[in-house]
C-alpha cells in the first residue's frame, strides 16, 4: 500500500530534493517510521521527544487534518496523499502610508 508523501521544502534535503515520495504504510505512524528507514532524520524532524507529531507540523491525509481524525493512528490507503506542512509564523503588521498600523 503506497501513499504519496508530500515533502515540504525544509525536509527535502532528507529526500534528495524530492518534493514527493511513495511510502508503504497503513497509518501515519507507520509512514513516519518507513520514511525514517528510507530517509534517515525524517522522524526527528516531525516527531517531538514524546513521539508525537510536533505541534507546529500539520499533517493532512487527502486534505483532512489528521488531528481531526485518529492522529498518528489515522488509516492510510493505497493512493492516499499525505502532506507534512510546517506552520508559518512571523512577519510584521501592515503599515499605512503614514507609518501607523492599518486595521
Secondary structure, 3 states (H helix, E strand, C coil): CEEEEECCHHHCCCCCCCCEEEEECCEHHHHHHHHHHHCCCHHHHHECCCCCECCCEEEEECCEEHHHCCHHHCECCCCCEEEEEECCCCCCCCECCCCCECC
